[in-house]
């Protein structure tokens, strides 16, 4: 029987490749045998020492019942080793759809887990760089959604990097784990600036003569939340009855003639990141109030508009602004 060199033992245990992580692109990754490592836990090592003591005692006293109990427990531990490994093997890991993330706030990166067969996978832990491990049970059919917590995220494109999936199922005698490198980036918006700063009066576009005379029947622009003083003729009754059951008012081009312009040059006393934060605050406030607005920053100009789509376009432009 040939002896193993220390380097060969390290490679077989997977310790030499512990920092090499399979990359999860847009289509995700399937955890297979080469990417899964397994070792006994502290309780597993204590259990192994107990089995050794039981075996020595049975040999010393010639106790057949002791031999039987020792072999049964040993068989159970070997079976536990197999089930612990199989609980992590065959899990499909993919990045979820990114939500709205702002710099300086805790960020929960979405993660999706799915199995390739009809066997559920209980007790899967997702471990990130900070925070407590997130335990999730992957059902036999369907997806299990979880997230990885990150803090101190900066504005711009963010890559989560390496996270660890781990399981001690079923008895906690062995610990199987795998490293996954998530490469799908999420766009992080600028830090939300403080409230209370008013938009400069020069940013408000004047109403045109045509707009003041027109009843607003042309150039439909979209919907906004109903506000006191809106004419009943401007309410979108179909949307209120069938969709959101919330009163929504129609916005036309004549009403949008007084849209606001959020201008980079209107904040000369602030630094780059402070300007982006303040513009981000104004984008969120005007969207919540249903007021139309446009955005002007160096290299980018977005025409006035309303709604969540306008908010998304403006926030993406602010997030991608060169550092």
C-alpha distance (Angstrom), angle and dihedral (degrees) to the residues before:
residue distance angle dihedral
X1 . . .
X2 3.78 . .
X3 3.79 118.5 .
X4 3.78 122.4 -124.1
X5 3.76 120.2 -121.0
X6 3.83 115.9 -131.3
X7 3.80 90.2 -110.3
X8 3.82 91.8 53.4
X9 3.82 90.9 50.0
X10 3.80 91.2 51.0
X11 3.79 91.5 49.9
X12 3.81 93.0 48.4
X13 3.78 92.1 50.2
X14 3.80 90.0 49.6
X15 3.80 93.6 -122.5
X16 3.78 93.1 123.8
X17 3.81 91.6 58.1
X18 3.76 98.7 41.1
X19 3.82 93.8 120.1
X20 3.79 96.3 44.9
X21 3.78 108.2 98.5
X22 3.79 129.1 -171.3
X23 3.78 111.5 -118.2
X24 3.79 120.1 -116.7
X25 3.75 109.0 -152.3
X26 3.76 127.8 -179.6
X27 3.84 91.7 -61.5
X28 3.82 94.9 48.2
X29 3.79 128.6 -131.9
X30 3.79 137.7 -87.8
X31 3.81 115.9 -132.7
X32 3.79 109.2 -127.0
X33 3.79 135.8 174.7
X34 3.80 97.7 -85.7
X35 3.80 92.8 56.3
X36 3.82 96.8 46.3
X37 3.81 122.6 85.9
X38 3.79 126.1 -167.9
X39 3.82 133.5 -171.2
X40 3.80 135.2 159.2
X41 3.77 117.9 -88.1
X42 3.80 122.6 -130.8
X43 3.79 89.7 -93.6
X44 3.79 89.8 47.8
X45 3.80 91.6 55.5
X46 3.81 90.7 47.6
X47 3.80 88.7 49.9
X48 3.82 90.2 51.0
X49 3.81 91.1 51.7
X50 3.81 88.9 49.7
X51 3.81 90.8 52.2
X52 3.80 90.3 50.2
X53 3.82 91.1 51.7
X54 3.81 90.6 48.6
X55 3.80 90.6 50.4
X56 3.81 93.3 50.0
X57 3.81 90.8 47.4
X58 3.81 92.3 49.6
X59 3.81 91.2 50.3
X60 3.79 92.0 46.8
X61 3.78 95.4 50.7
X62 3.81 98.3 29.4
X63 3.80 90.8 -125.9
X64 3.78 110.6 169.3
X65 3.79 93.3 -168.8
X66 3.80 88.3 53.7
X67 3.80 90.0 53.0
X68 3.81 90.3 49.3
X69 3.81 93.9 50.3
X70 3.82 92.1 45.4
X71 3.80 93.2 51.1
X72 3.82 92.7 46.0
X73 3.81 91.9 52.2
X74 3.79 91.0 45.0
X75 3.80 90.3 52.3
X76 3.80 90.0 49.5
X77 3.80 91.4 51.6
X78 3.81 92.0 49.6
X79 3.80 89.4 49.3
X80 3.81 88.6 49.6
X81 3.81 89.3 54.6
X82 3.79 90.5 55.1
X83 3.82 94.7 46.2
X84 3.80 93.2 47.0
X85 3.79 91.1 54.5
X86 3.79 93.3 43.6
X87 3.81 91.5 50.1
X88 3.82 89.7 67.0
X89 3.80 98.3 32.6
X90 3.81 115.2 97.0
X91 3.81 98.4 19.1
X92 3.79 113.8 142.9
X93 3.82 112.0 -141.5
X94 3.80 122.0 -164.4
X95 3.76 138.1 161.5
X96 3.79 117.2 -104.8
X97 3.77 128.2 -136.9
X98 3.78 112.5 -69.8
X99 3.78 118.0 -121.9
X100 3.79 130.7 -160.5
X101 3.79 109.7 -51.4
X102 3.79 124.6 178.7
X103 3.78 127.1 -161.8
X104 3.78 115.5 -102.3
X105 3.80 93.9 26.3
X106 3.84 127.5 99.6
X107 3.78 109.8 -90.6
X108 3.81 124.9 -151.6
X109 3.79 108.8 -159.3
X110 3.83 109.0 -150.0
X111 3.79 118.6 -121.2
X112 3.81 129.8 -173.6
X113 3.81 124.6 -155.6
X114 3.80 125.5 -168.0
X115 3.81 134.1 167.0
X116 3.79 125.5 -132.2
X117 3.81 95.5 -138.1
X118 3.79 138.9 35.5
X119 3.81 96.1 -89.8
X120 3.83 117.8 105.5
X121 3.79 120.4 -130.1
X122 3.82 112.4 -144.1
X123 3.77 126.8 -171.9
X124 3.82 101.0 28.4
X125 3.81 113.4 160.9
X126 3.80 123.2 -157.0
X127 3.81 110.9 -156.0
X128 3.79 123.2 -167.3
X129 3.80 133.3 178.6
X130 3.82 93.9 -85.2
X131 3.78 138.2 21.6
X132 3.76 132.3 30.6
X133 3.83 121.6 -45.7
X134 3.79 113.2 -91.9
X135 3.80 111.6 -130.8
X136 3.78 117.5 -152.4
X137 3.80 135.3 174.4
X138 3.80 112.7 -141.1
X139 3.83 110.3 -145.4
X140 3.77 123.4 -136.2
X141 3.79 90.8 -110.6
X142 3.76 127.7 23.7
X143 3.77 133.4 23.1
X144 3.77 133.1 -57.6
X145 3.79 113.9 -146.7
X146 3.77 123.4 -154.3
X147 3.78 138.3 146.1
X148 3.78 144.1 -134.8
X149 3.80 118.9 -132.4
X150 3.81 121.0 -130.9
X151 3.78 128.9 176.9
X152 3.79 133.7 -167.4
X153 3.80 92.8 33.7
X154 3.80 115.2 171.0
X155 3.79 130.2 -140.8
X156 3.80 117.2 -83.4
X157 3.78 133.7 34.8
X158 3.81 113.1 -8.2
X159 3.81 126.2 -162.9
X160 3.82 114.0 -164.7
X161 3.80 94.9 -150.7
X162 3.81 121.2 -165.3
X163 3.81 124.7 4.3
X164 3.80 128.7 174.2
X165 3.79 129.4 -128.1
X166 3.78 114.9 -158.8
X167 3.80 140.1 174.7
X168 3.81 137.2 -177.1
X169 3.80 95.7 -177.5
X170 3.02 130.0 173.0
X171 3.84 109.8 11.8
X172 3.80 104.0 -3.0
X173 3.81 92.6 -117.4
X174 3.81 93.6 117.7
X175 3.79 133.9 33.9
X176 3.80 120.1 -147.4
X177 3.78 120.2 -171.9
X178 3.79 141.9 169.1
X179 3.80 133.8 -166.4
X180 3.79 119.6 -132.9
X181 3.78 124.6 -170.9
X182 3.80 109.7 -148.7
X183 3.79 109.3 -152.1
X184 3.78 101.6 174.1
X185 3.82 105.0 107.8
X186 3.78 126.9 -142.9
X187 3.79 123.8 -148.5
X188 3.80 112.0 -122.0
X189 3.80 115.7 -155.0
X190 3.81 122.2 -140.1
X191 3.76 121.0 -82.2
X192 3.80 110.7 -82.2
X193 3.78 108.4 -108.2
X194 3.80 125.3 -134.5
X195 3.78 119.2 -77.4
X196 3.78 124.0 -121.9
X197 3.79 99.9 61.2
X198 3.79 109.3 119.2
X199 3.77 123.9 -137.9
X200 3.85 111.6 -106.8
X201 3.84 112.3 -99.7
X202 3.81 89.9 -124.7
X203 3.82 88.4 66.4
X204 3.81 92.2 66.9
X205 3.79 112.0 91.2
X206 3.82 115.9 -136.3
X207 3.77 121.0 -113.6
X208 3.79 112.9 -105.9
X209 3.79 121.3 -127.4
X210 3.78 89.9 -117.5
X211 3.78 90.5 52.4
X212 3.79 93.3 50.1
X213 3.77 92.2 52.9
X214 3.76 99.0 38.3
X215 3.75 117.2 89.4
X216 3.81 90.6 -138.3
X217 3.80 98.9 -105.8
X218 3.84 95.4 131.3
X219 3.80 134.6 64.9
X220 3.80 100.9 27.8
X221 3.83 109.5 -148.4
X222 3.81 104.9 -179.2
X223 3.82 141.4 -93.7
X224 3.78 135.3 -53.6
X225 3.78 134.7 178.2
X226 3.79 115.3 -75.2
X227 3.78 115.0 -100.6
X228 3.81 129.6 -166.8
X229 3.79 109.9 -88.5
X230 3.80 96.5 34.7
X231 3.79 114.0 134.0
X232 3.82 115.4 -108.9
X233 3.81 87.7 -127.9
X234 3.82 89.4 63.6
X235 3.83 94.3 55.9
X236 3.81 115.7 107.4
X237 3.81 97.0 -133.5
X238 3.79 95.7 178.6
X239 3.81 92.1 58.0
X240 3.80 90.5 47.5
X241 3.81 92.1 52.2
X242 3.80 102.1 39.3
X243 3.78 110.6 23.8
X244 3.78 124.7 24.4
X245 3.83 98.6 -1.5
X246 3.80 84.4 -137.6
X247 3.77 123.1 119.2
X248 3.79 110.3 -104.9
X249 3.81 126.4 -176.0
X250 3.79 124.3 -145.1
X251 3.79 117.4 -118.5
X252 3.81 119.0 -149.1
X253 3.77 133.7 -173.0
X254 3.80 93.1 -101.4
X255 3.81 89.5 58.1
X256 3.80 91.5 45.8
X257 3.78 92.7 56.8
X258 3.80 87.6 90.6
X259 3.83 94.7 52.8
X260 3.78 118.1 143.8
X261 3.77 126.6 -114.9
X262 3.78 116.7 -142.1
X263 3.78 101.2 -151.3
X264 3.78 128.8 -168.3
X265 3.80 90.4 -148.0
X266 3.82 92.3 58.0
X267 3.83 89.9 74.6
X268 3.83 103.7 53.4
X269 3.80 94.0 147.8
X270 3.83 94.2 61.0
X271 3.79 130.3 78.5
X272 3.78 124.5 -117.6
X273 3.81 99.4 -89.1
X274 3.82 92.0 39.5
X275 3.81 90.2 54.0
X276 3.79 91.5 49.6
X277 3.80 90.8 48.8
X278 3.79 92.9 50.4
X279 3.81 92.8 46.8
X280 3.82 88.1 49.4
X281 3.82 89.9 53.4
X282 3.81 91.4 50.7
X283 3.81 92.0 48.4
X284 3.80 91.0 54.4
X285 3.81 94.1 44.2
X286 3.82 95.5 48.4
X287 3.80 91.8 46.0
X288 3.81 90.9 52.2
X289 3.82 90.1 49.7
X290 3.80 93.5 47.8
X291 3.81 92.9 -121.3
X292 3.79 119.3 147.3
X293 3.79 118.1 -121.1
X294 3.78 143.2 167.0
X295 3.79 131.1 -150.2
X296 3.79 131.4 -132.1
X297 3.80 119.6 -174.4
X298 3.81 128.6 150.8
X299 3.79 107.8 -68.8
X300 3.81 95.9 4.7
X301 3.80 135.9 73.1
X302 3.80 122.3 177.8
X303 3.80 118.3 -165.9
X304 3.80 118.6 -122.0
X305 3.77 117.9 -83.5
X306 3.79 144.0 139.7
X307 3.77 139.0 -125.3
X308 3.77 137.1 44.4
X309 3.79 94.4 -54.7
X310 3.79 90.5 58.4
X311 3.79 89.6 47.5
X312 3.80 91.4 51.3
X313 3.80 93.5 49.7
X314 3.79 92.7 50.0
X315 3.79 95.2 45.0
X316 3.80 91.2 49.2
X317 3.81 90.3 51.5
X318 3.81 90.3 51.0
X319 3.81 92.4 46.5
X320 3.82 93.1 50.7
X321 3.78 94.2 47.8
X322 3.83 108.6 126.9
X323 3.79 114.7 -95.6
